Amino acid sequence: MDNAKVFFFSVLVACSGSNVLGLNSEGTHERYDERLRQQGEEIQVLKQQVALLAETVEKCGCHSSSKEDENRGKRLLSLPTAHPSPQQVAFYAYLTQNIPNLGHHHPIVFNHIHINEGNAYSSVDGEFIAPVPGLYVFSWTLSSPDRKCMESQLMKNQEVFGHLIADACNHDDYAISSGTAVTRLNTGDKVFVRTGSAHSPTLYGGGGGGLSTPSFTGFLLH
């Protein structure tokens, strides 16, 4: 009888345990299903958010590109307009021969042209004729041997705007003088060097008894 009771109790416990396991397993499946359902909903929400972000990024990229194009256009418009290079005007001429029998206010022709950009200087009459209006710089150098002197004037048309003298009249020594002047010229204005009223009858060129070579130069500054 006792053995029968033990067996019956064992069977009862086993059945009860089986029912409990079945209940636990069923509850576990329900929780898994609920979790999967929630995760599926979360995935859908994330997909929607990703789509919205992608659309926003695309819009921002287009706007940025459009803004960059606009800024690039403004920069191009603000660049200085290219202008043709201004005409180059410059000359340098010097004297290689003596000029005898000089009178007062006699034009000095520097016969040898070293450079003549713009072809504005003439070695025929010694005149520079401005090809374009602007601010010009001129310089000239003259020399005198022993006991000689040479006064010179820098002329703008008929106006004296530069003056110098190489004075060795009272001593046995060479005298060299140079002058520089700046002036504004209009097209067609003439600039040249001439003798003054105090000078020796001969101007010595390079190798003709003078210590230095008389020269005349000028250029367009602006």
Secondary structure as UniProt FT lines:
FT   HELIX           2..78
FT   STRAND          90..94
FT   TURN            104..105
FT   STRAND          112..117
FT   TURN            123..125
FT   STRAND          128..129
FT   STRAND          134..144
FT   TURN            146..147
FT   STRAND          149..156
FT   TURN            157..158
FT   STRAND          159..167
FT   TURN            169..170
FT   STRAND          175..185
FT   TURN            187..188
FT   STRAND          190..199
FT   TURN            206..209
FT   STRAND          215..220
//
